Amino acid sequence: MTLIKSISGIRGTIGGRTGDTLNPLDIVKFTTAYATFIKRRREAREDRREESGERREKIVVGRDGRISGEMVKNVVCGTLMGMGFDVINIGLATTPTTELAVRMAEADGGIIITASHNPRMWNALKLLNAEGEFLTASDGAEVLDIAAREDFDYADVDHLGHYTEDNTYNSKHIDSVLQLKLADVEAIRKRKFRVCADTINSVGGIILPDLFRALGVDFEILNGECNGDFAHNPEPLEKNLLGIMDKMRNGGFDLGIVVDPDVDRLAFICEDGTMFGEEYTLVSVADYVLSHTPGNTVSNLSSTRALRDVTEQHGGHYTAAAVGEVNVTTKMKEVGAVIGGEGNGGVIYPESHYGRDALVGIVLFLSSLAQKGCTASELRQTFPDYQIAKNRIDLTPDTDVDAILQKVKEMFAQDNSAKVNDIDGVKIDFPDRWVHLRKSNTEPIIRVYSEAQTIAQADDLGKKLLQVVYDMQSSTADSK
């Protein structure tokens, strides 16, 4: 059983002992800590008080389709009401829908109940500020400090919060995407696309059909029942997508679309059943955006170099950020990026909002295909071709991640061709390849990503770092 507190929120497996998992008591504790943080922030901003008196704090709550979602939602909403907050429950909704709802409702914050790509036994609390964006690292640390001290003060009976349900935000989200300047809805309708979408038994099965209808796109949905009983591992990687890939090979579809359970990650499958490449979701959308609005881009350190190449081809400047959506959005604001995101299929388009949004990615990608008049496989061939290997190692209680990172840095210290970046784990950049080792924010694992011109080269580089981890874990075990 696991409980992870990081820049990506409070995430854990359901059931088990308090302090070790995401259970009702710990949900209450962290929800209360978050509410306390929001209350203190609002009290410090006098300009948020209304002339007629103090407005009650308001929090938006949305959830994906996980089996545990109903239970977690009830605990979260009840706790917020006990803190004196009005709660707007928007029901089954994507992560980007909830982010937009915070802004649209002029709320003080939001809680998204989702463990994103994690398996069915996981759930999480993703915490938003009044802009509908994830808390910064310092804000998150403050929430954890409040939780650790249990410095709580609940409302009395006359000041309990009110509860309302509002199921209109899915349609509001779709409307906002269709109104984007680069959303060429007319071209998409004229192209008469036929798509197959795998929505992995979560909220994508609710919102994507409505999006496709609004675009005039013919569609078939796989795993569309929103019951949280995932038909396969929910992370949108090729090894988990054999069903839809086989479906695409049978023909009749222009594009395959895959989302994760909370619909902030997006992967495409070409008309011939081959993967477009999860890393190339952002690259392709960025190429379309940059062709209309030249500017800068940002992605995280574990993302493909192809975005850098495409950005420079359009005359822009590319910047890398530490892994984590808030790190990427912070860097995007610093450099004035017109598009950014993460190589895991996360598209962040500031004209919409500063958050990964699969709906935005789908509409911009279809707009690009429609305007170019090409197939997905033809579009993929227009981009620089890199191969990326993504490996992972389970952490043990005795794994010394800091010692591993130091060992990796020492390995390449004398290599003049290697540039070492340690802002997030250790990334080693060579002229023609790179490798990145870091501890995950969302799972008890170490990730080792490597990229080169061929998958063999990428695997070889990644395995060198994997062996360092194995050797150090083995050495620790032998010493006991």
Order of alpha helices (4+ residues) and beta strands (2+ residues): beta-beta-alpha-beta-alpha-beta-alpha-beta-beta-alpha-beta-alpha-alpha-beta-alpha-beta-alpha-beta-beta-alpha-beta-alpha-beta-alpha-beta-beta-alpha-alpha-beta-alpha-beta-beta-beta-beta-alpha
